Amino acid sequence: MQIKLPFSRRREVTAETWTVCPSCESQIFNRQLERNLRVCPTCGHHFRMGIGQRIELLLDDRSFVEHDAGLESGDPLGFHDQKPYVQRLESSRAKTGLREAAVWGIGTIDGQRVAIGLFDFHFMGGSMGSVVGEKLARCFETALAERIPAVVVSASGGARMQEGTLSLLQLAKTTAPLSHLDAAGIPFFSILTDPTTGGVLASFASLGDVILAEPKALIGFAGARVASGTVGEDLPEGFQSAESLLEHGFVDGIVPRSELRTTLSRLLHLLPVAAAEDGGQTAETRGWGPIGVLSGMAERFGTAVSETIGIEVEQPPADGSGPAAPRAREDER
């Protein structure tokens, strides 16, 4: 016979109440998960975070001011796979409350102003299309104009296939401004979260002065099966994990989420922005590297590249006496 207590209340536990950890399969109440910065209290698995949660985690309270919030992707190719690209965009906007997969703005970390860009993987896999590339380029150009450090938190599957070649052009567009930051002595901090892959990793995300990663984040250019087939051999298990990349020198450090803000604050003091009079480095004195190569391409190709990568290139004199000099467009600063 079942005994009923007169004042007992039976609480209904639904699937929205708790989350199963994909690593240790423990059941975590969502409120506990949020209090623990979306990190499993049992095994330390780092769940993915939204942009709002990242802002609260990294920046001083109410210091973030978003820029270019009204930019939205169009459908220049009229792309249609299982459903039209426009419908995919509308669905992602309704699901996430965001206009695009990335947001950028100005905020402070322990009082230090930074230009920061953040990805949300829940918006079409954090894919980088024309608008995402434009936002990141403006983030870097503003960091240069205001001489403040740049920070980007990446979480992306790569270039956005629905925009075809236009999305691939964003690799050059987001990378080119970094050569100017490098020459001006302005640091760029790249934070890789799960996952950071494809064209995002192949461009700006791998060019930080300091590259940090969250524990066990998936980081790689292509999927494990594709990579294995390309090189024609079996690759070791976990070769695309943050730990493996740290071991091979691609990542500078793995930082648990609870320590990420403190680590960034420390780095901002260790790598300050160079004084304006000391930050100039000409193309002739700049050492060879991926940033220098892409900058040189922009200089050689001139205006044919300028509209694509977001910098204006002055044409050399007719007599060929001098090289073209790249400079940021005034209307985008």
C-alpha angles and dihedrals in degrees: 000000000000115000115216118203111219098228102030120124123204113216117211113227113203134179088263090060099063141022129217114228109235091211106048098009092230118150114242126190108236093232090055090047092053092047089052093054090256092297120133108249091210105050105005096245109168112226119205118270133212124236094258091053091049091052091051090047099049110025135064115265112284093349097117118102114184120222128204092010092157097061112116134176120252128200103251094165098041086234120195127174119147086340135359119286090236090060091050090053093049091048093051092047091052092047098047105024088232130119093216143004093263137045128193136186147127123287142146134251109201088337096311113123116231137174104231135188123192133191129211114206091198090071104079091317092303088285119178115236131159096290094047090049091048092050093051092046090053090047091056094042091051090049087054095046094047095034096232129135120269123225127185125185106201128203109156146133090217135253118006109253093201089070096047117194091359089069092050090054088064089072090069093037094057095040101049096067090055091070088062092048089050093050092047094051094244113145124232119202117200119198116194118203132175110321118014110160147136123019094354092060091040092058133029098348092069095045102069121132082229121022117199129181137194117242116283093358115163107242123173146111100242135011119279093252093050092045092050092049092048096055093036098232141086113269123214118265113265094017090140096051123112090244093056092048091050090052091053095045101252094113123048097207146351111227125187112234093248090059099041098095093047091048092050091048090052092048092050089059095042094049106036123178110273118249111267094245091050099043100076116110119170126219089252094056097040112103123238116273143123093283092049092049094052091045090052090051090053091050094049097046094047121185092357087075100030097084091047102049099035101247129107117229120207112221117243120249116279091248090058093237097140142026125254114268117219120215135169116264110258093220092059098049 
